[in-house]
Amino acid sequence: MDTTYQHLDASDADALADFLLHETWPFHGPTALDRDAIHRRVRDGFYNGDDSRTFWITEDGERVGLIRLFDLADVPRGGAPLFDLRIGRAHRGRGLGGRALAWLTRYLFTEFPGLRRIEGHTRQDNRAMRRAFRSGAYVKEAHHRDAWPGEEGRVHDAVGYAILRRDWLSGVTTPPDWHDE
Ligand SMILES: CC(C)(COP(=O)(O)OP(=O)(O)OC[C@H]1O[C@@H](n2cnc3c(N)ncnc32)[C@H](O)[C@@H]1OP(=O)(O)O)[C@@H](O)C(=O)NCCC(=O)NCCS
């Protein structure tokens, strides 16, 4: 299968709304987004602008996933970008998410030569994303209790991972210093 990562552009607003609204996103929590709101976000630069860039993940020409990179405007001031990675339900569990994580990591470290770290957060019970982080040399740095609102008023813990440029370059992951108190 041929996987590509293609810039989302303004003419993709309808396709984006189809993708976001027709799929299920069990770990993203309640959303009030509708088609109009997604169109508005596309127009307002939520997906592409100074602070963000968005890519379709395609497999043999079919759009199967989405990567949104954000907090990019902070990078020149030393900030770490974040991302939202989504694979369509029918395509999960086949390696696409792990490969997309490797792609976006390389993309960010290459596009921003001064970038030292990339961060990612997910819900504690998102096993696939957490395994992808670990396989991708991201290291768990944070555990936030009761931080991730879920469906029906439930609340979950959130976990934070990051990868350092120096680890990415060396292939050696360095853990945080947890014993500093
Ligand atoms: C999370 C997500 C991006 C992972 O992508 P994916 O293509 O499904 O995952 P992959 O096939 O690349 O597998 C990644 C790892 O998770 C494991 N995995 C896959 N599905 C799993 C599942 N349902 N339960 C537990 N582990 C799973 C794989 O074995 C692999 O482990 P390894 O790296 O140790 O070999 C994708 O499932 C998704 O988009 N889910 C919904 C949206 C979401 O939760 N996004 C993350 C928001 S922070």
The ligand as a Gaussian input file, in Angstrom:
#p B3LYP/6-31G(d) Opt

LIG

0 1
 C       -4.720000       5.939000      18.164000
 C       -4.525000       5.709000      16.669000
 C       -3.956000       6.983000      16.005000
 C       -3.474000       4.576000      16.501000
 O       -3.342000       4.304000      15.135000
 P       -3.569000       2.816000      14.585000
 O       -3.252000       2.839000      13.131000
 O       -4.897000       2.312000      15.004000
 O       -2.453000       2.025000      15.412000
 P       -1.292000       1.081000      14.860000
 O       -1.871000      -0.027000      14.058000
 O       -0.240000       1.920000      14.213000
 O       -0.739000       0.467000      16.224000
 C        0.046000       1.227000      17.135000
 C        0.347000       0.341000      18.349000
 O       -0.862000       0.155000      19.105000
 C       -1.206000      -1.231000      19.152000
 N       -2.635000      -1.270000      18.994000
 C       -3.357000      -1.022000      17.884000
 N       -4.668000      -1.097000      18.164000
 C       -4.764000      -1.402000      19.482000
 C       -5.863000      -1.606000      20.366000
 N       -7.120000      -1.507000      19.938000
 N       -5.593000      -1.898000      21.662000
 C       -4.326000      -1.972000      22.114000
 N       -3.236000      -1.783000      21.307000
 C       -3.469000      -1.511000      20.013000
 C       -0.462000      -1.875000      18.022000
 O       -0.215000      -3.227000      18.266000
 C        0.804000      -1.047000      17.988000
 O        1.635000      -1.488000      19.046000
 P        3.226000      -1.632000      18.854000
 O        3.696000      -0.260000      18.421000
 O        3.702000      -2.022000      20.207000
 O        3.408000      -2.639000      17.779000
 C       -5.860000       5.275000      15.971000
 O       -6.314000       4.077000      16.540000
 C       -6.938000       6.337000      16.074000
 O       -6.977000       7.244000      15.249000
 N       -7.815000       6.198000      17.071000
 C       -8.923000       7.171000      17.235000
 C       -8.424000       8.594000      17.383000
 C       -7.455000       8.719000      18.523000
 O       -7.649000       8.160000      19.602000
 N       -6.375000       9.474000      18.267000
 C       -5.398000       9.796000      19.271000
 C       -5.797000      11.088000      19.886000
 S       -4.646000      11.623000      21.093000

